[in-house]
Amino acid sequence: MTVVENYGSLVFNDLVMKNKLPKDIYKALRKTIDNNTHLELDVANAVAVAMKEWAVDNGATHYTHWFQPMTGTTAEKHDSFISPTSDGEVIMEFSGKELVKGEPDASSFPSGGIRATFEARGYTAWDPTSPAFIKDQTLYIPTAFCAYSGEALDKKTPLLRSMQALNKSATRVLQALGNTEVTGVTTTVGPEQEYFLIDKEDYKKRMDLVFTGRTLLGARPPKGQEMDDHYFGSLKPRVSAYMHELDEELWKLGVPAKTKHNEVAPCQHELAPVFDTTNVAVDHNQLTMEVMKKVADKHGFVCLLHEKPFEGINGSGKHNNWSMTTNTGVNLLDPGKTPDENIQFLVFLTAVIAAVDNYADLMRLSVATAGNDHRLGANEAPPAIISIFLGDELTDILKTIEKDQFFEKHAKVQLETGATVLPHFFKDTTDRNRTSPFAFTGNKFEFRSLGSALSVSGPNVVLNTAVAEALDHIYEKIKDVDADSLEEKVHEVIKDAIIRHKKVIFNGNGYTDEWIEEAKKRGLYNYPSTPDVLPVFIEEKNMELFLKHQVFTESEIRSRYEILLEEYNKTIHIEAKTLVEILNHQFLPALSKTIDSVVTLATKKKALSETLSMKTELDEIEKFSKAYDSIYESTLKLEEEIGQAEAMEDELKLAHFYQETILGRMEEIRQVADCVEGKMPKEFLPYPTYSELLFYV
C-alpha cells in the first residue's frame, strides 16, 4: 500500500462520509461541522449506520467514546456492536443515540468538587468536527465530557467554546473592516512533539522512571550534549525503524506527521505534524503521544514524555504553532501584498500582542506543571516570563506606525557562502529567537513554553479567549465608523495598541539575568514556579475574561484551580516517596556494600604487611561514610516532611511546602548521592547509569 493509499485509511473522513452517506444526510452533517449548527437525530441515525458499516468492514467489533478528562490523558470505555436476537444469534447494531451520547462514570475522574463520589452520572457527547477513527479493532468517536449538571469535566469542551468565541469576535472585526465575504474564522495549530527513547530493559530497572517519568538520582556521564553531535544527526537503525513505523501508524489515523529528526540531547527526538484545525490538532496530539508509546514498546523502547527526565541535558517541550484562518482560506497572520491586506494583518497582529500583554499570567498558567518547572528558564527552554518576539523588520514597522513615520522595507540580501557551486538565495529579513516564549515565525505564532507531556488544549483555550477579548475591544472602537474615516480610525487603534502593549515585545536573549531585571522594570509577570502562578486562575480579571466569553463557568474555573493544585501536590508527593524508597532499598544498601568493599581491601592490605599504607582506603571510607550519614539523615528528614505534608489541608500552602521544602530536600540528597555514585563500583549500583541509559540505544 502506498503512502497516499495508507493515509487516513482508518479515518471516517470527509471522503468516506461523502461516499457512504446519502447526499441530504452528508449536506446536513457538513452544515453542522462547518457552521456549528444543531445535529438532528435522524441525521445522527443515518451517520451511525454508515459509520458502523464502515468500521465493521475495516475489522472493528467495538466502539468507544474517546474523551479527554482532567487527568491530562485520554479515556475510553468499549462496547461491542453486537445485539442478541431471539434465535440465539447476534446482529451488529449502532444507533444515532449511541453515537451522540455515552454515560461513563463521572465520579472517578478529577472534578475539583463539581462531582461528589456518590454523584456518578456523566455524559460524553459526540464532537462531529473531529473525525472518528479505528484503532485496535475499535471505532473511536471523539467526544466531549460533562457532568450530569452540565459542567465541563474535560479539556475539549472549553476548547470548542474558546474557538467559538474567537470565531465570533474575529468575524465581527473583519466585517467591520469591510471584509464581508468572511462568515467564519477558525484557529489552526501544529504542535511539534519532543520525546526521549530509552531501552525498555533499562527502564524497568529504574524505579524513578517507572513511577515518576524522571530520574530522581543520576550522576552526569562523561559526555552529555556539549559536542552538539546528536542534533539533526544521522538516525540510528533502531530509532529509524521506530520512526518509520510511527509515521505509518499515524498516517493511517489521519495524523499528518511531517518532520522527524534527532533533537539536541542524546536519545531525544522530535516529530512535527502539518497544522490542522485546533480541536482536531489537539485530538491528533493526544493520539500521537499514545501511539508513540505503543510503537516504542514494539521496538524494545520506552518513550519518555516527561519535561525533564534527565538532569544536565535538555528537557522536552512542545511548540504550539498557532494561527487564524478565514472560511475563505486567508491566514490572518500572513502579511498581505495590498494596503487592505496589510491593514487587516496589522489589526490582528496588534490584537495578539494586546492579548499576550494583558493575559501573560494566564498563558504562563496554561503551561504550568511540576515537570515543566524543571525545564522553563533553563538553557534549552524559554524563561517563565512571557514575552513576544517579532523580529527586526516587524518591530520596525510597529515603531514607524507609533511615530507616524514612513517605513522603509528591509532590503533582501543575497546570502554569501563563498562557494560558487552553491545556489543563490535570499536571507530572511529577520533571524529566529529560540529563547522567546512566543515568537512570530512568518505567518503564525509559536508558543514555545509548553511541556512535552502537556495537552495542547489549555494553552489554546487561553490564547483563543484572550485574542477574542482583544478583538472585541478593537471592534467596539471601529464598528460605527463610516467608510471614509475607517482607515484613519484603524490606524489610530493600531497605534494606540502599540503604545499600550509594546512592553511585551522583546527580541533579545531571554536567558540572561539582565532580561529578568528589564522585564521587572517593564512590569511583566514573572512566576518562577507552578504554585506561584496557579492562583492567577481565580483572579477577578481572569475569571471575568472566561465568564464573558462563556468559555468557563465560575464553578468550572474554581474546580480546575483545585484540580491543578491537587495534581501538582500529588506529583511531588509521589516523587518524594519514590526517592525515599530508592534510597532505603537500593542506594543506601549499595553504598553500604561499597564501604564494606573498601574496608575489606584495607583489611587485606593490613594482613599482607603492617608497613603498607592504608591512607587511600581510610580516606575513601571516610568520604563514603560521611556521604552515607548525610543521605541517611536527609532521608529521615524527608520522610518526616512527607508526613507533615500529608497532615496539611490547605492545598495552596501544601503546594508551596512541596515546592520550597520537599523539592529542596530532594535536591540536597541528589547532590550528595550523584557525587558518590560516580565513585561507586558499577556492580554495586542498583540501576543503569546515565551513560547506559543515554548512549547504548
Order of alpha helices (4+ residues) and beta strands (2+ residues): alpha-alpha-alpha-alpha-beta-beta-beta-beta-alpha-beta-beta-beta-beta-alpha-beta-alpha-alpha-alpha-beta-beta-beta-alpha-beta-beta-alpha-alpha-alpha-beta-alpha-beta-beta-alpha-alpha-alpha-alpha-alpha-alpha-alpha-alpha-alpha-alpha-alpha
